[in-house]
């Protein structure tokens, strides 16, 4: 039987510890380089929907009435509203005599709406003013006429 001295035992333990540490921490690697690319696509806008709120009845020459409307953002993301324009798109002749009632007999102005972001699925309210002009011509055919307004957002 071989006798192991304290000195030899210490050396054996040290050698074993170095061997174990070296085995766990040893590794090799290569360095390299590479390239790649990716693409993305921006979405597009979704048109606002503008609807009249309430009704306007009883237009008479020279008396303006307020038209309430809403601008709805039907997109699933916020969109910026710069403003709204409005005009008379068409009119029917009413039940009076005289010359035809035309879009020239009306004016739409004072379109008011706050510019800014409209969140997804939300609406922004606005107003406009519609007026049957008070001219020196016979406007009897504008009695009972139907006036169609057109709104556009920008």
Secondary structure, DSSP 8 states (H G I E B T S, - for coil): -----HHHHHHHHHHHHHHHHHHHH-----------------------EEEEES------BT--EEEEEEEE--SSS-EEE--EEEEEEEE---SSSSS---GGGEEEEEEE---EEE-TT-EEEEEEEEEE---SS--GGGTT--EEEEEEE-
